[in-house]
Every structure is written in C-alpha cells, then in structure tokens.
C-alpha cells in the first residue's frame, strides 16, 4: 500500500510540475514582432498565450487534473488520466511546433517539456491508477458482508440498558 501511495504522490507531483512549467512558459514572451515602415516602432511582444491561445487553459486543466487524480477512483480516474494525456500532448505538440518553426524561443521548448511531463503522468495514471488509493478510501466499509453473532440468553431493552448506566452498572455484562 505504501508503494501505491508513493507512486500516486510522484505522479501527482510530476503532473503539477509539468502544468506549472507550461503555465509559466505560456506567460512569458515567445516572439517579438517588429513592423517595417517609415517610422521605427518598438517591437510588439507576444506571450505564449498570444501565440497559442488555448495553451494557458490547457495548462490550467492539467493543474486541476493533478488535484483531481487524488480524489477520484475507478473509471473516473481512467477518464481523467485520458484527459491528462491529451492535455499533455497538446501542450507538447503546440510548444514543439512553435519552437520547430523558428518563431519560438526557450519558453516554447519549456512549454513542450511541461506537456511531456503532464502526458507521462497521465499515462502512468491510466496504467497504474487502479491500484492507487482514493481520497477517503480508509473510511469505506469492507466489501464482504460482516456476519453478526447471535447472542444467546435474554436480551435487555434499550431503556433497561440506559437505566443500568444511570445506576453505574455495565449494561453489556450478563447477570450472573
């Protein structure tokens, strides 16, 4: 059980790191556009969010998914892991495409790296998530029905038990 908890913690940390890395990268300047003309104007800075409009939202989805992967179990965890894989691949492909065209810089590569981390965490959750504990799983009942033992002898009513407590007696002891 400890290994499963550790694996869950490492996967969540990897997903959070990848999402935060991508979120940081898309908030930085990826390109500086200068206009040519008779008047020399300062360059216009484009952030990663301006180049890839969807990237900040996808990075936030990945960050929320990292928190949610702890809370859910079963088929919902598998579906969430699939969303994380898709989000990570989108960030990796988007950042890699911009970097590959020569219009990006190191921030676009960092966005791609964050996407790879998110996709890897999602893939691990998809493959191993079934063995991980869920939030509040320690408070659940056992799956096997519990057999109750019938007591032999006379049973005392609830009122009689409370009366015995009032007198300072133990109501669970049988009368000898």
Protein Blocks (a to p, Z undefined) as FASTA:
>chain_A
ZZmmmmmmmmmmmmmmmmmmmmmmmmpcfbdcddddfbdcddddddfklmmmmlmmmmmm
mmmmmmmmmmpgcjllmmmmmmmmmmmmmmmmmmmmmmmnopacfklmmmmmmmmmmmmm
mmmmmmmmmmpccehklmpccfbdcdddddedjdddfklmmmmmmnopafkbccZZ
